Amino acid sequence: MHIMEGYLPASHASGWWLATSPFLAWGIRSAGKIMKGNKEAKLLLGASGGFAFVLSALKLPSVTGSSAHPTGIGLGSVLFGPQVMCTIGFVVLLFQVMFLGHGGITTLGANTFSMAIVGAWVAWGVFRSLKALGLSLAVSVFFAATLADLATYITTALQLALAFPDPVSGLSGALAKFMGIFALTQVPLAISEGLLTTLVVNVFHSHGREALLNLGVISKVGESKP
Amino acid sequence: MRLIDTWANINNWRHHPIEVIYLSMGLLLLAMILPPMPGAALVLLTVTLCALFGARIPPFIFFRVLLLPLTFLLVGSLALVFSVSFDQSTGLEIAFSDQGMQTAKTVILRSISAVSALILLTLTVPLTEIITLMRRVRVPNALIELIELMYRFLFIFDEIFASLLKAQSVRLGYRNLWLSYRSLSSAVAVLFFRAMDRARRLESGLESRGYSGELRVLNVRRKISSRFFIFAVLVHFIILGITFITI
């Protein structure tokens, strides 16, 4: 769930833009390097971005029947790495503003921060550390995607709480409120996305092992089945 | 997904992208910094008139797009209206808060008018024109190329994905929750392979036509209409003027 246009006051919106910009500059630079080095890599990067966008506009099947959208950031970050995902995530969010009316220009900085920076790095960090601990691919991917989603929503709740502290209990109260509302809607969503991402990676593992090897997600051919 | 993009390409203001970008971004700025009453309300009114009578967006389309973020607005504002406090003696207390109500009113009005200014932009200016402008103000080339490529691919992928989902659902792949997850995950995986395949095929197609790593497109040089521009400046100043007179 992205913060809508105009929801954050001007000072907060520009502050989050400022916080996002160094990560974005870094991400764009590394994307530029990938594009320069290899003509094919440029198109693959573009295709990955298009894939990430379609994924982000997807409706997840859920028990309650309400439409729930995944962020796709967990899968993207595991496949392409967090640096590239930051840039792709930024463009995905921009397209969501332009084509779907989700989020906004002034809040694009805040939304990029929560989804494409915090989400992507959490996904990548969790995935790498769980893999290093020797857990299976499936378990690592599940926790990476689920925790990335949760981290994104916690960051969003924090951004809203900072902008609108509770009149009685201040920041902590506001954080509790926004987290409470998000917990109802987003925890099931995070788990569904974790599940879906795991299933997708399973399909990759059985049908497109080379792709995973090329992307560095798995290290050797003989790796045990998830 | 194509609704907004389609109207951006066929509305009445299609040939004045620079002026519309100036007009709508100015309105967005006004909605953000002026006191919501009357500033934001005036922006909302102006945008509605511009979109319906200037750009000739059908009212049904305009209001449908305007109401898209409604869920976020309702859920987010719910938290603003109530205040919570936690006390050792009284426990958790949730109360209706007057101050919160005031904040909610301000935020809702500001958001709706900011969204309206934004959709005036998205419904009247196609992405290609925004890319042209980005290139002129020297946005890093890597970002522009990524945006162009993603724009090129996303409609193709959306079509592939829709046909995958349809093929699965006619074979009862979404009969229950577990099957839905299974079908959806294989559709996502297949989409990924198709996407990578598309990129490779595009590459070899381009390569055979002398691709040097750069994708050049022809941009139409547009004349900026000074009448439109003066209109935009006037609109901004009238809103500013009324706001300062009434407060």
Interface residues (C-beta under 8 A of the other chain):
Chain A: M1 H2 I3 M4 E5 G6 Y7 P9 A10 A13 I28 R29 A31 G32 M35 K36 K39 E40 K42 L43 L44 L45 G46 A47 S48 G49 G50 F51 F53 V54 L55 A57 L58 L60 P61 V63 L75 T87 I88 V91 V92 L94 F95 V97 M98 F99 L100 G101 H102 G104 I105 T106 L160 F164 D166 P167 V168 S169 G173 A174 A176 K177 F178 G180 I181 T185 S192 L195 L196 L199 V200 N202 V203 F204 H207 G208 A211
Chain B: M1 R2 I4 D5 L28 A31 M32 I33 V65 L68 P69 F72 L73 V75 G76 L78 A79 L80 F82 S83 V84 S85 F86 E93 A95 S97 Q99 G100 T103 V107 R110 S111 I112 S113 A114 V115 L118 I119 T122 L127 I130 P140 N141 A142 L143 E145 L146 I147 E148 L149 M150 Y151 R152 F153 L154 I156 F157 D158 F161 Y174 L177 S180 Y181 R182 L184 S185 S186 V188 A189 L191 F192 F193 A195 M196 R198 A199 R200 L202 E203 L206 E207 Y211 G213
